[in-house]
Amino acid sequence: MSQQPTTDMNFSAPERHQPRLYTDLFTPNETQQIRAEVRAFADKYVAPVAWDIGHREESVEHFPRVLFKKMADAGLFRIPFATPVGGRGLQYPAAATAVLIEELAYYSNSVAAIVDVHCILAGHALEHASPELQQRYLAPLLTGSKIGSFATTEPEASTDLNVKVMETHAQGGAEGYIINGRKRFITNAPVADFVVLLTEHDGRMTEIVVDLDTPGVTVGQPDKKMGNHGQLTADLYFDNVRIPSSNVVGIPGSGLRIALQTLTYGRIGIAASGVGMAQAVFDHGVHRLKTRKAFGKHLGQFQHWQFKWAEYATAIENSRNLYLKAALRMDAGESFPEPDAAMAKWYATNLASDIARDGVQVFGGYGFMRELAADGSHYRVEEVYRDCKISEIYEGTNEIQKLVIARNIFGKDITG
Ligand SMILES: Cc1cc2nc3c(=O)[nH]c(=O)nc-3n(C[C@H](O)[C@H](O)[C@H](O)COP(=O)(O)OP(=O)(O)OC[C@H]3O[C@@H](n4cnc5c(N)ncnc54)[C@H](O)[C@@H]3O)c2cc1C
């Protein structure tokens, strides 16, 4: 029985500072309109249930299905895609998708992560698939009638996605494939209908779509995590799983390129989620600094905090510009908009962690509370403090982003 999140009786939205401090000079009008649309949706449907989503233990029953359906019905999953598969056919789909993720992460990084994996990872990987495969998997992903997942990580192959150490193998060819192996940490897996799976095949990598109810597939129990509690992850096991050759995405052997290109897009999404979390802490922080008093003054009257928040306003501006620039390069047809995507990812997620730490500090002991027993109050900074850490790790760790940037500086013959 699905247990949907309850409405947060303590919810109160702080004043938004993004429209005042951030000038949308470089943002296409179309993207600004998407921001307004998604913000109105998030204000109405995500904000009231976000705290509950972020504080319940991971379980299939706790997956926010009702909200997922509302997002589908509002057409949010159509934003990234072209019209032939039912998408909105926007001129700047990557920019719009990044803004979608930022606006969701403002209230809930769990919800942003669910959508990032559903639309950007599973969905974008399927843009490399045949029209027939897209009709079977991408079209229902857009309407929300199927939930997608995307799997590259394995217990022994993750940051180092080396074909020699991969343990998920596909054997066969035109007559069909038999898959054996195991994946780890797969977002949405406990509730997903299918996975876009990276396999070793004939010494190279191939992406294959696998329905999760196929005989031989086992989905593990949801992992218990530090944060992002609404985002469910699990191991996937494959035991002699038979898949038709028509389920191959692209051509056999092209899996690594598809995976890396998809993860580059994903990085832009994760950068946007970092900006969303940072902006939330910033806004809550301003309110607290203007209202909480110590030594007969408002905290905001101490120059220490004025300068900190001036630095964060600048860093948020830089982060948003970086992810938008990477996304617009992608919209202009570049599959690997580097070094911008890597810069955006490490910078924005590093910022989210920095401001989350200072955000808890601004709130003092209240910022450390999950819930204050005296009155049931709670503060967004505590949740962001737990949620932001994973954004420095998934979809390419921040060390790998710096390696990508360093390669652009020194060349591969020096950096390796
Ligand atoms: C909540 C969550 C959701 C996830 N969702 C998915 C998903 O949907 N699909 C999926 O496929 N995977 C998913 N992942 C996996 C995620 O992408 C990996 O955890 C991540 O890529 C890092 O791999 P690892 O955890 O094995 O760390 P490791 O690869 O063991 O790395 C450990 C550390 O070593 C560092 N390191 C490695 N190589 C170098 C180097 N050359 N120089 C410097 N430092 C280095 C890394 O940066 C990292 O800090 C998810 C993980 C989590 C926790």
The ligand as a Gaussian input file, in Angstrom:
#p B3LYP/6-31G(d) Opt

LIG

0 1
 C       22.290000       8.119000      -3.952000
 C       23.048000       7.557000      -5.117000
 C       22.409000       7.447000      -6.351000
 C       23.090000       6.893000      -7.445000
 N       22.408000       6.682000      -8.621000
 C       23.033000       5.977000      -9.617000
 C       22.307000       5.579000     -10.788000
 O       21.108000       5.867000     -10.931000
 N       22.952000       4.870000     -11.737000
 C       24.277000       4.527000     -11.625000
 O       24.817000       3.875000     -12.515000
 N       24.997000       4.890000     -10.516000
 C       24.406000       5.596000      -9.526000
 N       25.103000       5.956000      -8.396000
 C       26.536000       5.631000      -8.319000
 C       27.440000       6.866000      -8.339000
 O       27.466000       7.435000      -9.615000
 C       28.818000       6.408000      -7.823000
 O       28.681000       6.251000      -6.420000
 C       29.906000       7.365000      -8.150000
 O       30.149000       7.326000      -9.521000
 C       31.212000       7.060000      -7.419000
 O       31.533000       5.699000      -7.488000
 P       31.893000       4.902000      -6.146000
 O       30.843000       5.216000      -5.152000
 O       32.106000       3.481000      -6.462000
 O       33.258000       5.554000      -5.645000
 P       34.745000       5.137000      -6.105000
 O       34.770000       4.920000      -7.566000
 O       35.200000       4.020000      -5.215000
 O       35.548000       6.454000      -5.762000
 C       35.885000       6.771000      -4.415000
 C       36.619000       8.100000      -4.400000
 O       37.845000       7.975000      -5.141000
 C       37.964000       9.099000      -5.978000
 N       38.753000       8.800000      -7.172000
 C       38.582000       7.785000      -8.050000
 N       39.473000       7.901000      -9.065000
 C       40.192000       9.037000      -8.840000
 C       41.251000       9.706000      -9.525000
 N       41.705000       9.265000     -10.694000
 N       41.758000      10.831000      -8.982000
 C       41.286000      11.302000      -7.810000
 N       40.285000      10.713000      -7.112000
 C       39.744000       9.592000      -7.626000
 C       36.528000       9.438000      -6.368000
 O       36.457000      10.762000      -6.860000
 C       35.824000       9.245000      -5.049000
 O       35.925000      10.403000      -4.267000
 C       24.456000       6.499000      -7.304000
 C       25.083000       6.626000      -6.068000
 C       24.395000       7.123000      -4.972000
 C       25.096000       7.160000      -3.642000

